[in-house]
Amino acid sequence: MKLTRNGIKEREAWKKAGIDLPGYDVEAVTEKAKKEPGWVHFGIGNIFRVFIGGIADGLLEEGVLDRGITCVETFDYDVVDKIYAPYDNLGLNVILHGDGTREYKVLGALAEAVKAQSSDTEQWNRLKEIFAAKSLQLVSFTITEKGYALQKADGTWFPFVEADIKNGPDKATGAMAVLVAMLNERYKAGKYPIALVSMDNCSQNGAKLRESVLTMTEEWHKAGFVDDGFVDYVTDEKVVAFPWTMIDKITPRPSEQIAADLEKLGVEDMQPVITGKKTYIAPFVNAEKPQYLVIEDSFPNGRPALEKGFGVYMADRNTVNLSERMKVTVCLNPVHSATGPLGVVLGYDLFAHMLNTNEDMMKMARMVAYDEGLPVVADPGILSPQAFVDELFNDRFPNEYLGDTNLRLAVDVSQMVGIRFGETVKAYVKKFGDASRLTAIPLGIAGWLRYMLAVDDEGNKFELAPDPMNEEITEQLGDIVIGKPETFKDQLKPILSNERLFFTDLYKDGVGEKIEDMFREMIAGPGAVKATIHKYVNEK
């Protein structure tokens, strides 16, 4: 069985293998999307295919959507060449339940895959056509938090952004420059309205996206690449809207075991690939069943019936903001960022296995969410914070079949510490005058910095997960030697006081010295990390 348009015509074989096929006409919904695009998505990796693609697939199955999604890749073009093109843009979702059972479903909702590559004239012109279409209602994004970043921690432009500003729309390379270049095409075609919907896992994601779009617009306007009317167009939220969202679905890297199991079922060529840009991707995506997507209902050119999608809630901006703060600053992501890097240092591959077998790590995880987070979280109304955390600890976190790794949870932590820890620290300062009563969150921050030394608790070196600040932080910590606490002096001060990182100065908040003390204990020698965690989670 081949995962191709022709291959899925062998319906009996797929049925026998227990794999559901699209119940709609894949070619018809693809052609409709090509002629009259309605929904474009930037960043077409794992979370997009299993979640956003899965929602579109469900809407197509229900007959409330009549065309597929136009898939645009702005960063890793290998994804188009190796995962989309050879499989005729079909996907295969594998939902993993905690009892070991699985659901398999072929997706036909991914209509077209386009490389946002200005040096490829054919692809670039196709992207211009898509954005000039009056039918286009929304562009959604899963490009990770760093996809919106234009400046480094010191406030200077990233080199590629500097080049984009200088070279103008026709030579755009970064995601934000590509987007603004395409919005300019839409403006020139007829000033058509559109919603730009960030679905990335970051606080006030719509505001972040808008700020980056307006910054790039302003720089190009100064350089004479865009006119006054374009500036007016993108700044009018009644015409170009930036709805906020909260997104939640745990989506690990593709599993080699699942690839092997699919091939045993008869599906050919399922092996994952690692692209030149270190994207871990496969023709299938494995993920958990639970999912939440809360979307601000602000779509100036209309929208699909998104509220009919599984796990989708349409709401106002305040409700989205409260839902997002509940998840990103309290319930889920802080647990991942506090314990994932420590899990790497302790030698645990799988996150669930670590929590299921290490009592201290489970205690720490529960402290982050229940003891330190829930007391300062606001209730969004549509989702109960207590019920959300209960589901995480009872069903989602313990699911070892997910195969989520601590190393994945350590990716890009420097870009997330402000949201995932800084917000709770600030909430404690507001409520109690300082944040000194926090224990698990400072322990998580100390653990992340201990992880940045790239040496595990037994003294073995390991490779850090990708993070744009790896080089900067490892250089900052370069003089620290494990087993020689005297080598630790004031190396953490520039990091813990950096308000660009934490959105606050942790020393002023009463936790900077506490983190230093924890870090000092963690570098005492082999086994020191384990001992430090045990000490602090059993203090109370």
N, C-alpha and C positions, 0 to 999 in steps of 0.2 A: 504494500500500500504506500503510495506516494502522497505527501501533503502538497498537492497541486490541484489546479482547477479540474484537470482531467482525472487525476487520482481519486478525487472524492466522488466521482461519478460511480465508482464501484461501491455503492451504498451498502450492499449486504456484508461485504468484508469488514467495513468499519463498524457496522452494527454488531457483528459477531465479536469484534474486539472490545465492544462496550464503549465505543467513542461516538458521542453525538455529533451529527453534522448540521450545518445551517438548514433551517427550515424555510428559508427565503431564497430568492433567485440572486445568487452572488454576482453574476454577470450584470444583471439589471441594476442592482444598487451601486455597482462599481461605475457603470456607464453614466448613471444619473449624477454621481459625484463628480465625474470628470467633466461633464457638460455644464452642470450647475452646482459648483461646490458650495456646501452649506457650513461645513465644520472642518476646520484645519487644526492639526495638532503639531506642536513643536516638541521634539524630544521623544523619540519613538522606541524607547527601550522597554524593559520588563514591566515596570509599573504601568506604563501607558497601555501595553497590550492586554494585560490581564484585568486591569481595572477600567480605564476609560474605554478601551476597545471592547471590553466585556459588557459595559453599560450600553454602548451603541448596538452591540450584537443582540442584547436583550430587547432593546427598543425595536430593532428590525424584526425580531421574532414575533413581537406583539403587533406589528403592523403600524406602529405610531411614528416610525422613522422610515423614509423612503430612499435614503442614499447613505453610502458609507462615509468614512472619515478620510480626509486627505492627510497623509502622514508626511511630515517634513523633518528632516534631520539636519541640525545646524552644527554638529560637533564631530560625530564619528561616522564618516560616510561608508565605512566597512559594514555597518549595520544594514544599510540599504543593499549593498552588493552581496552580502553573505547570508542574510536572514530574511530579507523581504523578496528580492528578485528570484532566487532559486525556488521559492515556494509560492510563487504567484501572489505574494502579499497575504497569504493565509497564515493564521496563527493557530496554536493549539494550547488551550488553557488546561492546566492540571490543578484541581483544587484538592488540598490535602487536609483531611479531617484528623482530629486528635485520636480517633480510634484506629487509624491506619487505613481507612477506606479513602478512595479517590473518586473524583468526578472528572471526566474528560470531555472537552467540547472544542470542536473546530470553529474558528472565527472567520467569518467572511466579511467583516465590517471594515476592514482596512483596504480602502479602495485603490489608493495610489501612493507610492513612496517617492518623494522628491528630495534631492540633495540641495540644501540652501547654500550652493557653492557659486559665488559670483564669477569664478574663473571658468565655469562650465556654462557656456552661453545657452545651450539648449535647456538645461535645468533652470537656469536663472530666468530665462524668458518664460518658462512654464510657470514658475512661481509668481512672476508679475501678472500673468493671465489670471491665475487663481485669485490674487488679491484685488484685481480690477473687477471681479465678478460681483454684480449687484446682489446676487443670491447669497453671498457669504455672510453668515450671521455671527459666527464666533471663531476665535482662535484660542485654543487651550494650550497649556504649557506644563511639561514635566521635564525641566532642564536642570534641576537641582538648584539649590540656593545660590551656588557660585555662578550659575548662568546669568544672573541679573547683575552681578558685581562688575562695576566699572573701575573701581579704585582699590589699590592695595591698602593694607592696614595703616600705612603712614599718610594716606590721603592722595598719593600720586596715582596717575592713570596706569593701568596694566599696559604693557607695551602693545598688545594687539588692539586695545581700545584707542591708544594714542594714534596708531596707524589708521584705524577706522575713521577717527575724527579728521585726520589729515587727508585721507584718500577719498572720502565721500561715499555716497550711496552706491555707486556702480562698482565699487571694489570692497564692499562690506564683507567682513569675515566673522565677527562675533555675533552671537544670537541677537543682542539688542540692536546692533547696527543693521543686521539683516531685516529685523522687524520694522525698524523705522524707515528703511529704504522701501519696504513693501507697503507700508502705510502711505508713503508719499505717492506710490503708484495708484493706490486706492483713492487718494485725495484728487490726483490729476484725472482719474477716470470718471469722477462724479461726486466726490466728497461723501461717499456712501458711509452710513453708520456701521459700527461694528462693536462687539464686546471682546475684550482681550482678557482671558480668564486664566490666571495663574493657578495651577493645581499642585504647586510645589509645597513641600512640607516646611513652610516657614511663616513666621508671624506676620500678619497683615500683608500677605503676599501680593494682593492687588495694588497696595500702596507702593511696595517695593518695585513692582513692574512699572507702574506709572512714573515713579521717580526716575528710573533708568531711561525710559522712553523719552521723557521730557528733557533729561540731561543731554542725551544724544541729539535730540531735536535742536536744543539751544546751541550746542556746539556747531552743528551743521548750518544753523541759521547765521551764526557769527561768521562762518567761513563762506557764506553765500551759496551753499548747496541747496537750501530749501527756502521757500518764500514766506512772507508774513502770514499769508492765508493758511499755509500748512501748520504753522505754529498755533493759530487759532483753532484749526480743525482738531489737532491732537489734545489740546488743553480743554476742550469742551466735553465734559463727561456725559452730556446728553447725546453726543454723537459718537465719541470714542470712549466707551465705558471700561472700567477696570474692576470688575466684581471681585470681592474677596471670597476665599474658599477655605474650608478645612478638609483635608484628605487623610484617610487612614486605612491602610491595608498592608500587612507585613508580607513583603515579597522578597524572599532570599534569592541568591544567585541560582541559576539553573543547576539541578542536581544530575550528576553523572549516572547515579543509580536509576533515576526516573528515565533518563535517556535510554539506558540499557533495557529497562522494563518496557518502554514503548516499542523498542526494536524487537523485543521478544513477542510483543503483540502483533508484529508484522509491519509497523510503520518504519519506513526506510529513512536513513540519514538524519537521525535525531541528536547527534552528538553536539554538545555545547562548543562554542568557539570563544577564544579570547582575542579581541581585535588588537591592532597595532596601538590603539589608544587605551588598551586595558579595559575595554568593556566586556563583561562576562555575559554572554547572551546565547540563546539557543532557539531552534524553531518552535520550541514550546516555552511556556512560563509556568513555574510552580508557585503557588501562593496559598494562604489560608482562605477560608470562606468569608469570615466577617469583613465588612467594609463599610466605611462611612465617608460620605462626600456631602458637605453642607455648602451650599452655593448662594451667594447674594443674588437676588433676582433682579439684575440690572442688565437688560439686553436690548439696546436701542434699535436693532434690526430684526427683532423677533428671535425665537430659539426653538430647538426641539423640545418635546415633552419630557425633559430631563427628570422631572419629579416621578415619572413612572419607572425610572431605572432602579435596580436593586441597591439599597443603601443610600439613595440620594434624597437629600432634604433641601428644599428651596426656602430661603429665609431672608431676613433683612440683615444689614451690615453688622449691627450690634450683636445679633444672635450668632452670626458666623464668627465674629471676633471672640465671643465668649466660648464658643465650641472649640475654636482653635487654641485659645489659651489653656482651656481645660486639658486638651490632649498634648500640645507641644511643650507647655511650660510646667505641667504637673503630672499627668496620668501615665503617659506612655514614653515619649521621647527622652525625658530626663532619666528614666530607668535604664533605657538603652545606652545613653551616653555616659552615665555614671558607672555602669557595671560592665559594658562591652569591652572597653580598653583594659580594664582590670582583669577581665576574663582571659584576654590574650596573654597578659603578664603571668597569670596563674597557670597557663598551659591548657585552657579549655578551648576546644574548637567550637562546639555548638553552644549557643546561648541557653537553649532549653535544658540541655543536659547539665550545664553548670548550675542553673537554678534548682533543678530536680535533685541534684546530688550534693551540693555544697550548702549546708545550712546557713553559714555566715553570709554567703552571697545572696541567698533568698531573703534573709533578714534585712540586708542592706537595700535590696530592691524594694521590699515592702516599706521600709522606712522612708525612702525617697518619695514614694507615691502616697501611702496612707498617712504617715506621721508628719511629714514635712510639707507635702504638696496639698493634700485635701483641705487642711485648715485655712488655706488662703485662696482657694479657687472659687470663682463665681460660677453659679449654676446657670448654664445657657438656656435652660427651660426645655428644649427639645430633646436633650440627652442628659441623663443623670450622671454626674461625676462619680458618685459612689458605685452605681451599677456598671459604669464603664470600667472602673478599676477592678471591680469584682470579676467581670468577664475576662479581663486581661490575666489576672492571677489564677482564675479557676480553669479557663479554657485556652487562652491564646498563648501566653508565655510558656506553659508546660508542654506545648505541642512539639515533641521531638521530631515528628514526621516532616515538619516544615524545613528542618535542616538549616535554620538561620545561624550564621556564624558570628562570633564575637569580632572577628576581623572586619566583617562588613559593617558592624555597628561602630567601628573605629574610623570609618572613612569620613573625612572632612569635618571632624569634630570641632576644629578651630573655628569653623564657620557657623557653628551652632551653639557654642557655650553661652553666648549672650542670651539667646532665647530660652534655652533649656535649663539654665541655672540662674542667670542674671535676673530674670523676671521674678522668680521666687525670692531670691535674696532681697530685691527691692521691695517686694510685698512684705517681707518680715521687717525691714527697716521702717516702712510706713506704719506697720501695725504695732511694733514693739520698740522702735527707736534704733535697733540694730539687729543684725542677723546672727548674733553669737550663739543662739540656742540651736542653730542648725548643726547637724553632725554628718548625716549621710551625703548631703550635697557637697560640703567641703571635702569629704573623703573621696567622692567621685572626681572632683577637680584635681585633687592631689594625685589620684590614681591615673588620670589622663596624662598628667605631666610626668609621672613615673613611667608610664607606657612610652612616652616620647623619648626615653633613653634607649629604647629598642633592645633591651636586655630583659629576659624573663626572670621569674623569681628564683630560678635555680642557677642563674648566671649565664644562660645561653643567649646568643644574639638572635634576633628575628627581624624580619622586614616590616617596616611600618606600612599601614594601609595608605592609599593616596590621600593627600591633604595639601592644599596650596601653601600652607605655612610650615610644612615639615622642615624645610631647609632652615628657615628663619629660627624656628624654635629649637631645633637640634643644635644649631650654632650657639644660641643663647645658653643652652644647658651643657655645652661641650666640655666644660671643665669638671663637671660632676662625675665622681667615680663611685660606683656601687661598692659598698664595703668600707668606704672612707667618708663618713658623714662630714668630716672637717672640710672636704672640698666643696660642700654646699654653703654658700655665703648669702649673697643677695640676688642670685640669678633669676629668681621667680618674680622679683619686684616689678620689672617692666611689663611682665605678662599679666600679673594679677591686678595691676593698677590701670591696665589698658582699657579705657572705656569704649574703644571701638570694638574690642573683643567681647567684653562682658556687659556692655551698656551701663556700667557702673564701676566704681573703684572699690574693689573688694576689701582693701585696707580700711577705707573710711566706713565701710559697712560692718566692720568688726569680725571678718572671717579670714582676712589675708594672712595674719600670723598663725591662725589655726591651721590653714592649708599648708603653710610652711612647716609647722611642727609635724603634721601627718606625713608630709613628703620626706622630711628628715628621717622619720622612723622607717619609712619604706625603703630607704637606701642603705640601711644598716648592714645588709649582707644577704646571703641566700636565706629564703624563707621569711624575710622581713615584711614583705607585702602581705602574705597570708596572716602573719602575726598582728600586723597593724589593723587589718580589717577586723579580725577576731576581737581585738581590744575595744575598738570603737563601737561595733554593732552590739556588743554585750555590756556596754557601760551602764545603760539605764536599768 
